């Protein structure tokens, strides 16, 4: 919709006059007022982004989480692992961090991970683990964790969707513009949120989308 805030157009200029025009005006007003405003938006849900929510679940804050409207945008088809398993380095903490939540989170879907061979292999290793060796476990964990997230009606998970721009609005909200990769075509989307968690990977990814300005549309 065209930005008209700087043109001083009256409602009559935009919608005309008469009963029909008034109904159209009311419909537009109702439509924009009914837009969902999220409490927080995760831009990226790899190790960093998912780690925040896993920590909440570990601390048994499920009731608190259910009270919040949460948006998750992840550019990949999976969550949790991001690009971390492509790094040719070892870690003595990373894999353990993501195996600990299996024992500490009381969700039926998450508990299913304990029976996965990939989980048992990682659990049995002491000391450093090559990050590329945790790829199978994180893939299994991603599939199960997605099912666990779907149990929360207040959480909207959007895979294959990447944030392109963040705009700070006059009313204090943030407008997040994104592009969804549907395979054969791309579609643009926008969301409104009170808070943004930037967990989109390297510094270049963050600089590309952190283009803040005062939005003249609200």
Phi, psi and omega in degrees: 000138183296140178284115184248001188297334184266003185254357178058036177285139174276169178298324179294323178297323184279319188242355184082194181236168180103169184298316181298316180296323179295320179294321178297316179300316180294322180296315178298317180297315179296320181298312183287328178289335183272001177300137180291133173249117182276149176286325180207145177237126174268117176260092188106133181223047173274217182301317184289307183297312181292331180299326179297313182288323177300320179298320178296319180292323178296326181271015175057045179255035181297319180299319179293320180297323182293341181275353184251143172271119188239133175246134177236121175247120179231127186288339181266173178276349178239168177239181177079302193271335182055227178254011189297327184283355176273352180279132181270063178223165178254158178214141176258004182233326190301304184297321180296324179301320184270356171264334181298326185291342178295322181277335189259349181257124185267065174236134186303317181297318181295323181298337179294339179296332183298338180267357181282138179298322181299323178292315182296325179294314180294320182297328185279345184276133175251143178086208185291142176231132176294128185301328180295340181278352179261006183299315182296316179298315182291330175293316177296317180296322180299312182298319181285321181295324177299317178296323179294319180295324182295346176288341181263111182292340183272357180252125179252112180258123180240104178273162180058030180230128185240135178289137180251331187201143174242129180236130177272125183270164180299327184275008177093349178282165173248135173258123180253120176260135185220169176231127179262127177266105181268008180099297181263346181203166180243143177230145180266144179220161175215147184223157176244137183213152178281325181224154179233133172250112179276109180223045190260021174101219187294170184300326181295319178298320181291320181292328182293326184257343183275070181244081188272141174205165178282120182284128182269004184270348182247000000 
